[in-house]
Amino acid sequence: MGLAMKFPRAALAAVLALAFFAAPADAQPRRQDETSQKQAQTQVYLMRGLFGIYSLGMDSLAQKLQTNGYRAQVYGYESWNLIVQTIHQNYEGGHRGPVVVIGHSLGANATFDVANELQKRQIPVLLGVIFDATEPRQVPANVDTFMNFFSTKDGFGKRAAPGPGFAGVLENHDLSATGIDHVSIDELDPFHKMIIGRLTQLVSR
């Protein structure tokens, strides 16, 4: 006996409609699980500035990233080559999770060093973020999205420019009018939330 013989047409239509609308609800947790997996596979490297004592915003941002499911580690700016070697070893070992590099002051300068060296090794960078680099350079072509938070209040911050072949998204956020200075620019929660939101958006694409 066919399905139509067992159920009145109205009841059959209701069952089919319920099945149709249930599918997206079931797909939503799967998408969330996939995003969580990508977050756990994301390598986030943060670099402090001079002496490692004036960039505590890097530590608080790392903690927030960890709370949101990301693997985040904080280094001194002088360890940028170690970061490159770690990413390269992971990549050679088959890890293809997103790479994120963030830095403040001299650590922001070192962000360019990391990105440029990874470009030579043909390793992509999903997101680069700098806070008030003292010597900003061009953003290399292997970077997908680059966010530059800067202030001219102390005479350090400058706009970042795209390098040859760069086809990603480059954002220059000039915070000079807010009175934020070089020391405090990396510590503010609204910008941390902006970065985490942008990273989550990129990872879940």
Backbone as ProteinMPNN parsed JSONL, in Angstrom:
{"seq_chain_A": "MGLAMKFPRAALAAVLALAFFAAPADAQPRRQDETSQKQAQTQVYLMRGLFGIYSLGMDSLAQKLQTNGYRAQVYGYESWNLIVQTIHQNYEGGHRGPVVVIGHSLGANATFDVANELQKRQIPVLLGVIFDATEPRQVPANVDTFMNFFSTKDGFGKRAAPGPGFAGVLENHDLSATGIDHVSIDELDPFHKMIIGRLTQLVSR", "coords_chain_A": {"N_chain_A": [[0.857, -1.186, 0.0], [0.629, 2.231, -0.842], [2.265, 5.299, 0.279], [0.582, 7.479, 0.1], [-1.875, 6.286, 0.359], [-1.99, 5.606, 3.019], [-1.973, 7.968, 4.504], [-4.004, 10.856, 4.852], [-4.225, 13.473, 2.383], [-3.716, 16.088, 3.398], [-2.425, 15.581, 5.817], [-0.176, 14.247, 4.878], [1.062, 16.288, 3.426], [1.724, 17.993, 5.527], [3.606, 16.456, 6.908], [5.659, 16.257, 5.001], [6.328, 18.952, 4.746], [7.268, 19.477, 7.311], [9.561, 17.87, 7.322], [11.029, 19.149, 5.35], [11.542, 21.71, 6.41], [12.994, 21.031, 8.642], [15.516, 20.296, 7.88], [17.377, 22.542, 7.418], [17.679, 23.391, 10.09], [19.003, 21.248, 11.2], [21.328, 21.387, 9.791], [22.551, 23.642, 10.725], [23.889, 23.211, 13.319], [25.931, 21.567, 12.325], [27.372, 23.307, 10.691], [28.274, 25.036, 12.676], [29.893, 23.279, 14.112], [31.841, 22.752, 12.189], [32.987, 25.293, 11.926], [34.011, 25.593, 14.512], [35.948, 23.596, 14.493], [37.683, 24.603, 12.539], [38.498, 26.912, 13.845], [39.956, 25.816, 15.959], [42.046, 24.785, 14.536], [43.368, 26.955, 13.645], [46.28, 28.897, 13.545], [47.489, 31.311, 15.606], [49.627, 33.948, 16.052], [51.039, 36.229, 18.205], [52.848, 39.235, 18.718], [54.818, 41.034, 20.973], [56.037, 44.405, 21.71], [58.883, 46.523, 22.319], [61.107, 45.321, 24.774], [59.12, 43.698, 25.691], [57.245, 44.533, 27.556], [55.539, 46.621, 27.133], [53.379, 45.961, 25.666], [51.045, 44.695, 26.575], [48.519, 44.388, 25.751], [48.596, 42.497, 23.785], [48.7, 40.133, 25.198], [46.209, 40.081, 26.533], [44.521, 40.052, 24.319], [45.252, 37.615, 23.216], [44.282, 35.872, 25.18], [41.544, 36.296, 24.922], [41.159, 35.349, 22.341], [41.769, 32.654, 22.739], [39.676, 31.972, 24.432], [37.666, 32.051, 22.594], [38.119, 29.801, 21.155], [40.438, 29.625, 19.61], [43.855, 28.807, 18.814], [46.272, 30.496, 20.323], [49.332, 32.196, 20.697], [51.823, 34.088, 22.431], [54.643, 36.075, 21.68], [57.925, 37.632, 21.889], [58.962, 40.401, 19.861], [61.438, 39.891, 18.732], [61.477, 37.236, 18.241], [60.478, 36.596, 15.794], [61.523, 35.105, 13.674], [61.578, 32.535, 14.691], [58.861, 32.06, 14.836], [58.249, 31.982, 12.1], [59.693, 29.659, 11.398], [58.333, 27.745, 12.906], [55.731, 27.839, 11.793], [56.385, 27.074, 9.192], [57.392, 24.448, 9.593], [55.076, 23.21, 10.573], [53.493, 23.461, 8.306], [54.931, 21.964, 6.419], [54.542, 19.559, 7.618], [51.989, 18.977, 6.928], [49.955, 20.53, 7.954], [47.307, 22.625, 7.275], [45.846, 24.616, 8.324], [44.446, 27.913, 8.98], [46.64, 30.787, 9.078], [47.531, 33.344, 11.285], [48.829, 36.506, 12.04], [49.794, 38.851, 14.427], [50.729, 42.018, 15.731], [52.271, 44.511, 17.902], [53.714, 47.737, 17.854], [57.147, 47.37, 17.743], [56.682, 44.738, 17.415], [54.678, 44.861, 15.571], [56.112, 45.757, 13.366], [57.605, 43.436, 13.003], [55.628, 41.745, 12.164], [55.378, 42.201, 9.445], [57.835, 41.138, 8.665], [57.455, 38.401, 9.204], [55.267, 37.81, 7.481], [56.374, 38.415, 4.964], [58.485, 36.584, 4.821], [57.071, 34.19, 4.885], [55.751, 34.422, 2.49], [57.83, 33.99, 0.68], [58.098, 31.303, 1.06], [55.812, 30.377, 0.081], [53.507, 30.228, 1.681], [50.32, 30.884, 2.802], [48.808, 33.716, 4.491], [46.111, 34.198, 6.47], [45.097, 36.333, 8.0], [46.472, 39.421, 8.882], [47.422, 41.629, 11.451], [48.174, 44.801, 12.695], [49.297, 47.006, 15.273], [50.07, 50.222, 15.435], [52.67, 50.282, 14.033], [56.134, 51.056, 13.949], [57.667, 51.21, 11.736], [56.066, 50.794, 9.198], [55.524, 48.644, 6.411], [55.096, 47.515, 2.99], [52.243, 45.477, 2.307], [52.481, 42.07, 1.759], [51.725, 39.833, -1.024], [50.717, 37.367, -0.227], [48.976, 37.652, 1.828], [45.675, 37.55, 2.974], [43.777, 39.232, 4.331], [44.323, 42.377, 5.847], [44.743, 44.328, 8.679], [45.255, 47.51, 9.926], [45.807, 49.29, 12.733], [46.304, 52.487, 13.797], [47.881, 55.449, 15.198], [48.669, 58.84, 15.017], [49.389, 60.366, 17.121], [51.674, 60.065, 18.76], [53.539, 60.222, 16.857], [54.27, 57.866, 15.613], [52.498, 56.01, 14.251], [51.411, 55.026, 10.98], [49.94, 54.858, 7.691], [49.382, 51.724, 6.086], [50.503, 50.164, 3.063], [49.551, 48.475, 0.008], [51.499, 45.773, -1.299], [53.396, 44.585, -4.208], [51.301, 42.708, -6.289], [49.418, 42.27, -4.332], [46.157, 41.396, -3.56], [44.218, 41.341, -1.715], [42.251, 42.324, 1.155], [42.726, 45.443, 2.546], [42.832, 47.329, 5.4], [43.011, 50.464, 6.867], [42.941, 51.859, 9.91], [42.636, 54.827, 11.251], [43.262, 56.159, 14.267], [43.855, 58.543, 15.381], [42.33, 60.838, 16.044], [41.014, 60.106, 18.327], [42.632, 60.347, 20.493], [44.08, 58.271, 21.423], [47.132, 56.717, 22.305], [50.502, 55.56, 21.495], [51.265, 53.647, 23.373], [48.92, 52.636, 24.52], [47.313, 51.731, 22.474], [47.03, 49.069, 21.697], [45.515, 47.845, 23.607], [42.757, 48.075, 23.836], [39.466, 46.961, 24.257], [37.248, 47.175, 22.34], [38.531, 47.09, 19.834], [39.791, 44.658, 19.94], [37.557, 42.985, 19.931], [36.621, 43.585, 17.384], [38.654, 42.514, 15.802], [38.554, 39.759, 16.474], [35.981, 39.198, 15.638], [36.215, 39.684, 12.872], [38.131, 37.731, 12.219], [36.759, 35.347, 12.842], [34.743, 35.519, 10.979], [36.251, 35.265, 8.604], [37.365, 32.715, 8.935], [35.141, 31.086, 8.939], [34.207, 31.164, 6.373]], "CA_chain_A": [[0.0, 0.0, 0.0], [1.471, 3.424, -0.981], [2.254, 6.276, 1.358], [-0.594, 8.339, -0.057], [-3.047, 5.549, 0.799], [-2.0, 5.521, 4.476], [-2.186, 9.28, 5.097], [-4.764, 11.86, 4.083], [-3.341, 14.402, 1.678], [-3.342, 17.2, 4.258], [-1.434, 15.094, 6.776], [1.048, 13.974, 4.13], [1.687, 17.579, 3.123], [2.299, 18.523, 6.763], [4.802, 15.676, 7.206], [6.697, 16.658, 4.055], [6.747, 20.317, 5.085], [8.08, 19.388, 8.515], [10.868, 17.326, 6.935], [11.729, 20.159, 4.56], [12.026, 22.807, 7.26], [13.881, 20.499, 9.677], [16.867, 20.116, 7.344], [18.277, 23.646, 7.727], [17.963, 23.423, 11.521], [19.998, 20.21, 11.443], [22.575, 21.792, 9.145], [23.165, 24.732, 11.482], [24.922, 22.704, 14.239], [27.066, 21.054, 11.565], [28.177, 24.465, 10.304], [28.932, 25.516, 13.876], [30.962, 22.334, 14.415], [32.903, 22.968, 11.207], [33.659, 26.538, 12.293], [34.785, 25.325, 15.728], [37.118, 22.817, 14.091], [38.595, 25.516, 11.85], [39.075, 27.798, 14.857], [40.954, 25.047, 16.7], [43.172, 24.536, 13.638], [43.965, 28.238, 13.281], [47.497, 29.274, 14.27], [47.541, 32.749, 15.833], [50.882, 34.343, 16.68], [51.027, 37.635, 18.595], [54.194, 39.693, 19.079], [54.938, 42.257, 21.771], [57.029, 45.378, 21.281], [60.16, 46.68, 23.006], [61.283, 44.737, 26.107], [58.007, 42.804, 26.005], [56.483, 45.011, 28.719], [54.652, 47.708, 26.733], [52.399, 45.437, 24.716], [50.247, 43.722, 27.308], [47.29, 44.161, 24.989], [48.771, 41.255, 23.046], [48.363, 39.039, 26.109], [44.76, 40.04, 26.751], [43.902, 39.63, 23.061], [45.495, 36.172, 23.091], [43.355, 35.194, 26.082], [40.208, 36.374, 24.322], [41.166, 34.432, 21.207], [41.704, 31.306, 23.291], [38.304, 31.788, 24.916], [36.824, 31.853, 21.412], [38.447, 28.537, 20.516], [41.627, 29.702, 18.757], [45.172, 28.549, 19.399], [46.983, 31.773, 20.256], [50.562, 32.243, 21.474], [52.439, 35.416, 22.464], [56.101, 36.07, 21.586], [58.583, 38.912, 21.73], [59.154, 40.711, 18.441], [62.709, 39.345, 18.261], [61.28, 35.804, 17.958], [59.692, 36.455, 14.567], [62.064, 34.038, 12.836], [61.103, 31.29, 15.304], [57.467, 31.911, 14.394], [58.307, 31.533, 10.701], [60.146, 28.273, 11.376], [57.246, 26.918, 13.447], [54.681, 27.759, 10.769], [56.926, 26.295, 8.075], [57.431, 23.045, 10.0], [53.692, 22.73, 10.598], [53.028, 23.389, 6.916], [55.598, 20.813, 5.826], [53.959, 18.379, 8.232], [50.644, 18.764, 6.412], [48.96, 21.41, 8.558], [46.834, 23.646, 6.343], [44.966, 25.534, 9.035], [44.74, 29.331, 8.746], [47.733, 31.433, 9.8], [47.217, 34.716, 11.669], [49.967, 37.164, 12.679], [49.369, 40.115, 15.038], [51.828, 42.613, 16.478], [52.201, 45.898, 18.356], [54.963, 48.493, 17.862], [58.177, 46.596, 17.055], [56.018, 43.494, 17.042], [53.957, 45.147, 14.326], [57.139, 45.709, 12.311], [57.966, 42.037, 12.796], [54.529, 41.101, 11.425], [55.764, 42.266, 8.032], [58.925, 40.18, 8.467], [56.862, 37.062, 9.155], [54.467, 37.672, 6.261], [57.257, 38.397, 3.8], [59.228, 35.323, 4.791], [56.116, 33.139, 4.522], [55.494, 34.541, 1.055], [58.928, 33.311, -0.003], [57.891, 29.864, 1.212], [54.493, 30.114, -0.522], [52.557, 29.9, 2.741], [49.371, 32.002, 2.906], [48.43, 34.293, 5.78], [44.695, 34.565, 6.387], [44.857, 37.652, 8.591], [47.56, 40.141, 9.534], [46.925, 42.784, 12.202], [49.238, 45.56, 13.355], [48.968, 48.167, 16.089], [51.054, 51.306, 15.5], [54.02, 49.909, 13.61], [57.04, 52.204, 13.858], [58.165, 51.214, 10.36], [55.175, 49.981, 8.365], [55.981, 48.362, 5.056], [54.027, 47.074, 2.102], [51.625, 44.197, 2.645], [52.792, 41.131, 0.675], [50.598, 39.274, -1.771], [50.196, 36.122, 0.369], [48.056, 37.991, 2.921], [44.282, 37.679, 2.532], [43.182, 40.432, 4.931], [45.302, 43.061, 6.689], [44.133, 45.412, 9.454], [46.265, 48.384, 10.52], [45.295, 50.265, 13.691], [47.415, 53.389, 14.052], [47.616, 56.799, 15.679], [49.804, 59.748, 14.796], [49.542, 61.182, 18.333], [53.067, 59.996, 19.208], [54.417, 60.304, 15.699], [54.678, 56.545, 15.147], [51.575, 55.333, 13.346], [51.306, 55.422, 9.57], [49.122, 53.988, 6.862], [50.053, 50.622, 5.397], [50.23, 50.177, 1.621], [49.632, 47.146, -0.61], [52.708, 45.456, -2.033], [53.179, 44.025, -5.551], [50.478, 41.511, -6.377], [48.433, 42.157, -3.247], [44.788, 41.479, -4.068], [43.327, 41.088, -0.595], [41.561, 43.448, 1.794], [43.625, 46.234, 3.389], [42.102, 48.327, 6.174], [43.797, 51.372, 7.691], [42.067, 52.49, 10.89], [43.342, 55.957, 11.852], [42.648, 56.453, 15.561], [44.507, 59.757, 15.892], [41.359, 61.785, 16.591], [40.487, 59.602, 19.599], [43.578, 60.62, 21.565], [44.784, 57.033, 21.777], [48.556, 56.858, 22.035], [51.249, 54.38, 21.075], [51.348, 52.66, 24.452], [47.614, 52.058, 24.868], [46.503, 51.42, 21.288], [46.812, 47.63, 21.536], [44.869, 47.302, 24.802], [41.346, 48.42, 23.933], [38.574, 45.836, 23.994], [36.461, 47.268, 21.1], [39.325, 46.682, 18.677], [39.966, 43.207, 20.086], [36.318, 42.37, 19.469], [36.578, 43.755, 15.937], [39.601, 41.563, 15.213], [38.028, 38.413, 16.656], [34.823, 39.084, 14.751], [36.688, 39.564, 11.488], [38.784, 36.428, 12.071], [35.728, 34.324, 12.822], [34.092, 35.649, 9.674], [37.137, 34.722, 7.595], [37.54, 31.275, 9.155], [33.883, 30.363, 8.667], [33.796, 31.323, 4.977]], "C_chain_A": [[0.887, 1.228, 0.0], [1.315, 4.371, 0.184], [1.017, 7.135, 1.305], [-1.862, 7.635, 0.41], [-3.134, 5.517, 2.319], [-2.359, 6.848, 5.13], [-3.113, 10.113, 4.228], [-3.795, 12.855, 3.468], [-2.862, 15.537, 2.567], [-2.261, 16.783, 5.247], [-0.112, 14.826, 6.085], [1.791, 15.264, 3.821], [2.36, 18.159, 4.361], [3.593, 17.8, 7.113], [5.949, 16.098, 6.301], [7.217, 18.058, 4.361], [7.635, 20.319, 6.312], [9.477, 18.883, 8.189], [11.694, 18.357, 6.19], [12.34, 21.235, 5.454], [12.959, 22.321, 8.362], [15.318, 20.429, 9.191], [17.8, 21.29, 7.648], [18.643, 23.719, 9.209], [19.033, 22.399, 11.882], [21.348, 20.612, 10.876], [23.31, 22.855, 9.957], [24.196, 24.235, 12.493], [26.136, 22.168, 13.51], [27.978, 22.193, 11.132], [28.937, 25.023, 11.502], [30.096, 24.607, 14.251], [32.137, 22.53, 13.46], [33.688, 24.238, 11.533], [34.528, 26.336, 13.525], [36.05, 24.544, 15.407], [38.152, 23.713, 13.405], [39.261, 26.469, 12.835], [40.185, 27.08, 15.618], [42.198, 24.788, 15.859], [43.912, 25.818, 13.256], [45.175, 28.543, 14.164], [47.54, 30.802, 14.385], [48.806, 33.079, 16.624], [50.846, 35.851, 16.944], [52.413, 38.027, 19.076], [54.15, 41.032, 19.818], [56.016, 43.171, 21.197], [58.26, 45.381, 22.171], [60.116, 46.14, 24.432], [60.146, 43.807, 26.521], [57.144, 43.26, 27.161], [55.496, 46.116, 28.362], [53.551, 47.252, 25.79], [51.515, 44.396, 25.38], [48.88, 43.497, 26.672], [47.379, 42.894, 24.164], [48.395, 40.055, 23.907], [46.85, 38.939, 26.327], [44.025, 39.627, 25.479], [44.084, 38.132, 22.861], [44.53, 35.388, 23.972], [41.932, 35.19, 25.515], [40.098, 35.434, 23.123], [41.058, 32.987, 21.682], [40.307, 30.987, 23.798], [37.349, 31.511, 23.77], [37.25, 30.633, 20.597], [39.67, 28.533, 19.623], [42.878, 29.316, 19.532], [46.006, 29.817, 19.239], [48.178, 31.747, 21.195], [51.198, 33.631, 21.351], [53.954, 35.276, 22.504], [56.619, 37.501, 21.676], [58.848, 39.147, 20.25], [60.419, 40.083, 17.876], [62.601, 37.859, 17.903], [60.55, 35.571, 16.636], [60.209, 35.32, 13.686], [61.664, 32.664, 13.371], [59.664, 31.01, 14.895], [57.418, 31.394, 12.955], [58.683, 30.061, 10.638], [59.046, 27.326, 11.876], [56.136, 26.74, 12.421], [55.139, 26.892, 9.609], [56.954, 24.804, 8.407], [56.03, 22.444, 10.036], [53.161, 22.52, 9.186], [53.637, 22.184, 6.218], [55.037, 19.509, 6.375], [52.522, 18.132, 7.822], [49.576, 19.644, 7.019], [48.598, 22.526, 7.58], [45.833, 24.585, 7.005], [45.373, 26.973, 8.797], [45.875, 29.85, 9.624], [47.362, 32.894, 10.049], [48.427, 35.296, 12.411], [49.533, 38.556, 13.139], [50.543, 40.7, 15.816], [51.584, 44.058, 16.847], [53.596, 46.506, 18.344], [56.053, 47.738, 17.092], [57.645, 45.219, 16.658], [55.201, 43.652, 15.778], [54.929, 45.165, 13.15], [57.473, 44.266, 11.961], [56.862, 41.252, 12.081], [54.821, 41.111, 9.925], [56.883, 41.282, 7.727], [58.382, 38.762, 8.323], [56.123, 36.85, 7.841], [55.343, 37.588, 5.019], [58.032, 37.086, 3.687], [58.31, 34.157, 4.411], [55.767, 33.214, 3.043], [56.591, 33.847, 0.248], [58.743, 31.798, 0.015], [56.515, 29.425, 0.696], [53.484, 29.611, 0.512], [51.617, 31.091, 2.926], [49.153, 32.453, 4.348], [46.987, 34.763, 5.66], [44.462, 35.988, 6.873], [46.148, 38.188, 9.217], [46.989, 41.37, 10.21], [48.109, 43.484, 12.849], [48.654, 46.733, 14.133], [50.178, 49.091, 16.099], [52.481, 50.835, 15.204], [54.894, 51.156, 13.517], [57.633, 52.325, 12.462], [57.265, 50.332, 9.478], [55.718, 49.821, 6.959], [54.806, 47.932, 4.198], [53.534, 45.686, 2.503], [51.869, 43.227, 1.499], [51.556, 40.436, 0.13], [50.008, 38.019, -1.147], [49.216, 36.373, 1.502], [46.65, 38.208, 2.359], [43.664, 38.984, 3.024], [44.193, 41.045, 5.897], [44.628, 44.26, 7.347], [45.234, 46.203, 10.151], [45.572, 49.412, 11.413], [46.458, 51.195, 14.058], [46.941, 54.74, 14.559], [48.862, 57.635, 15.469], [50.097, 60.613, 16.024], [50.997, 61.219, 18.809], [54.054, 60.037, 18.048], [54.88, 58.976, 15.146], [53.801, 56.036, 14.004], [51.542, 55.915, 11.943], [50.398, 54.44, 8.845], [49.991, 52.876, 6.262], [49.628, 50.639, 3.936], [50.321, 48.758, 1.062], [50.937, 46.972, -1.365], [52.383, 44.903, -3.404], [52.358, 42.741, -5.497], [49.447, 41.355, -5.287], [47.029, 42.373, -3.805], [43.765, 41.251, -2.969], [42.639, 42.352, -0.107], [42.548, 44.14, 2.732], [42.814, 47.335, 4.068], [43.077, 49.152, 7.001], [42.843, 52.121, 8.618], [42.854, 53.576, 11.633], [42.612, 56.373, 13.133], [43.201, 57.738, 16.181], [43.532, 60.687, 16.597], [40.821, 61.354, 17.951], [41.395, 59.924, 20.775], [44.32, 59.395, 22.046], [46.254, 57.175, 21.405], [49.204, 55.505, 21.724], [51.237, 53.27, 22.122], [50.026, 51.93, 24.672], [46.832, 51.515, 23.679], [46.182, 49.937, 21.145], [45.939, 47.03, 22.627], [43.349, 47.381, 24.793], [40.429, 47.303, 23.431], [37.762, 45.974, 22.705], [37.23, 46.802, 19.869], [39.639, 45.19, 18.738], [38.734, 42.477, 19.561], [36.193, 42.46, 17.948], [37.471, 42.72, 15.246], [39.066, 40.14, 15.308], [36.821, 38.182, 15.753], [35.239, 38.909, 13.295], [37.338, 38.195, 11.261], [37.764, 35.313, 11.993], [34.977, 34.336, 11.501], [34.938, 35.025, 8.583], [37.253, 33.2, 7.713], [36.297, 30.498, 8.742], [33.398, 30.513, 7.232], [33.656, 29.96, 4.305]], "O_chain_A": [[1.836, 1.275, 0.783], [0.373, 4.274, 0.971], [0.456, 7.488, 2.343], [-2.822, 8.291, 0.813], [-4.232, 5.413, 2.866], [-2.981, 6.865, 6.192], [-3.016, 10.077, 3.001], [-2.688, 13.055, 3.966], [-1.693, 15.914, 2.49], [-1.306, 17.522, 5.491], [0.95, 15.134, 6.625], [3.015, 15.323, 3.941], [3.437, 18.747, 4.267], [4.56, 18.421, 7.556], [7.077, 16.278, 6.761], [8.415, 18.316, 4.245], [8.624, 21.05, 6.375], [10.466, 19.397, 8.711], [12.91, 18.438, 6.368], [13.495, 21.623, 5.283], [13.656, 23.136, 8.966], [16.246, 20.495, 9.998], [18.923, 21.061, 8.098], [19.773, 24.064, 9.556], [19.866, 22.641, 12.755], [22.391, 20.231, 11.407], [24.535, 22.961, 9.891], [25.298, 24.783, 12.535], [27.256, 22.289, 14.005], [29.201, 22.074, 11.192], [30.091, 25.433, 11.378], [31.156, 25.082, 14.657], [33.295, 22.48, 13.877], [34.914, 24.255, 11.428], [35.649, 26.842, 13.589], [37.107, 24.803, 15.983], [39.35, 23.594, 13.659], [40.438, 26.799, 12.69], [41.234, 27.665, 15.892], [43.285, 24.594, 16.402], [44.962, 25.766, 12.617], [45.093, 28.455, 15.389], [47.619, 31.5, 13.375], [49.025, 32.56, 17.718], [50.648, 36.647, 16.026], [53.08, 37.251, 19.76], [53.546, 42.005, 19.367], [56.796, 42.779, 20.329], [58.636, 44.343, 22.716], [59.209, 46.459, 25.201], [60.203, 43.195, 27.588], [56.379, 42.463, 27.704], [54.691, 46.511, 29.205], [52.868, 48.077, 25.183], [51.266, 43.333, 24.811], [48.174, 42.545, 27.006], [46.357, 42.274, 23.869], [47.838, 39.076, 23.409], [46.283, 37.846, 26.307], [43.015, 38.927, 25.549], [43.172, 37.453, 22.389], [44.015, 34.351, 23.555], [41.214, 34.196, 25.621], [39.063, 34.799, 22.918], [40.334, 32.189, 21.087], [39.81, 29.876, 23.62], [36.343, 30.822, 23.943], [36.792, 30.453, 19.469], [39.928, 27.541, 18.941], [42.948, 29.481, 20.75], [46.399, 30.164, 18.126], [48.062, 31.33, 22.348], [51.121, 34.267, 20.3], [54.491, 34.467, 23.26], [55.855, 38.458, 21.556], [58.948, 38.196, 19.474], [60.482, 39.774, 16.686], [63.529, 37.29, 17.327], [60.059, 34.47, 16.385], [59.422, 34.644, 13.022], [61.437, 31.735, 12.595], [59.293, 29.864, 14.639], [56.649, 30.488, 12.633], [58.06, 29.293, 9.904], [58.858, 26.239, 11.329], [55.656, 25.628, 12.202], [54.375, 26.071, 9.1], [56.573, 23.983, 7.574], [55.816, 21.317, 9.589], [52.474, 21.539, 8.904], [52.942, 21.46, 5.504], [55.048, 18.482, 5.696], [51.892, 17.19, 8.303], [48.407, 19.533, 6.651], [49.462, 23.271, 7.119], [45.065, 25.265, 6.325], [46.523, 27.238, 8.449], [46.05, 29.411, 10.761], [46.931, 33.596, 9.134], [48.98, 34.652, 13.302], [48.982, 39.337, 12.364], [51.272, 39.967, 16.485], [50.799, 44.753, 16.202], [54.556, 45.867, 18.773], [55.891, 47.491, 15.897], [58.104, 44.618, 15.687], [55.042, 42.707, 15.005], [54.621, 44.656, 12.072], [57.606, 43.91, 10.79], [57.128, 40.219, 11.467], [54.539, 40.139, 9.224], [56.894, 40.66, 6.665], [58.795, 38.016, 7.435], [56.321, 35.84, 7.165], [55.084, 36.783, 4.125], [58.21, 36.549, 2.594], [58.726, 33.244, 3.698], [55.516, 32.188, 2.41], [56.306, 33.192, -0.754], [59.178, 31.098, -0.9], [56.111, 28.273, 0.851], [52.712, 28.689, 0.248], [52.082, 32.201, 3.183], [49.296, 31.675, 5.291], [46.677, 35.628, 4.841], [43.729, 36.756, 6.25], [46.82, 37.494, 9.98], [46.168, 42.079, 9.628], [48.95, 42.842, 13.478], [47.674, 47.359, 13.727], [51.199, 48.773, 16.709], [53.379, 50.98, 16.033], [54.436, 52.201, 13.054], [58.051, 53.406, 12.049], [57.672, 49.246, 9.066], [56.298, 50.746, 6.392], [53.656, 47.982, 4.634], [54.3, 44.844, 2.972], [51.499, 43.527, 0.364], [50.488, 40.451, 0.742], [48.894, 37.634, -1.502], [48.678, 35.428, 2.079], [46.46, 38.952, 1.397], [43.098, 39.747, 2.241], [44.838, 40.335, 6.668], [44.024, 45.098, 6.676], [46.049, 45.636, 10.879], [44.85, 50.286, 10.932], [47.479, 50.738, 14.571], [45.786, 55.129, 14.384], [49.978, 57.18, 15.719], [50.955, 61.494, 15.971], [51.497, 62.269, 19.213], [55.262, 59.902, 18.244], [55.777, 58.935, 14.304], [54.295, 55.679, 12.935], [51.631, 57.127, 11.748], [50.127, 53.341, 9.329], [51.172, 53.073, 5.974], [48.525, 51.075, 3.608], [51.077, 47.933, 1.576], [51.428, 47.908, -1.996], [51.208, 44.761, -3.743], [52.68, 41.812, -4.757], [48.67, 40.4, -5.308], [46.746, 43.391, -4.436], [42.592, 41.0, -3.243], [42.468, 43.317, -0.852], [43.135, 43.503, 3.607], [42.191, 48.164, 3.405], [43.88, 48.599, 7.753], [42.031, 52.925, 8.16], [43.641, 53.278, 12.532], [41.489, 56.876, 13.086], [43.027, 57.98, 17.375], [43.863, 61.263, 17.633], [40.227, 62.168, 18.658], [40.985, 59.794, 21.928], [45.112, 59.477, 22.985], [46.588, 57.684, 20.335], [48.545, 54.465, 21.697], [51.202, 52.087, 21.78], [50.017, 50.737, 24.976], [45.785, 50.895, 23.866], [45.171, 49.58, 20.539], [45.644, 45.836, 22.591], [42.707, 46.802, 25.67], [40.601, 46.78, 22.329], [37.588, 44.973, 22.011], [36.656, 46.192, 18.967], [39.741, 44.533, 17.702], [38.846, 41.483, 18.843], [35.717, 41.527, 17.302], [37.089, 42.13, 14.235], [39.116, 39.394, 14.331], [36.659, 37.106, 15.177], [34.679, 38.081, 12.576], [37.117, 37.57, 10.224], [37.893, 34.418, 11.158], [34.619, 33.284, 10.971], [34.41, 34.324, 7.719], [37.239, 32.49, 6.708], [36.399, 29.375, 8.25], [32.308, 30.051, 6.895], [33.317, 29.885, 3.124]]}, "name": "protein", "num_of_chains": 1, "seq": "MGLAMKFPRAALAAVLALAFFAAPADAQPRRQDETSQKQAQTQVYLMRGLFGIYSLGMDSLAQKLQTNGYRAQVYGYESWNLIVQTIHQNYEGGHRGPVVVIGHSLGANATFDVANELQKRQIPVLLGVIFDATEPRQVPANVDTFMNFFSTKDGFGKRAAPGPGFAGVLENHDLSATGIDHVSIDELDPFHKMIIGRLTQLVSR"}
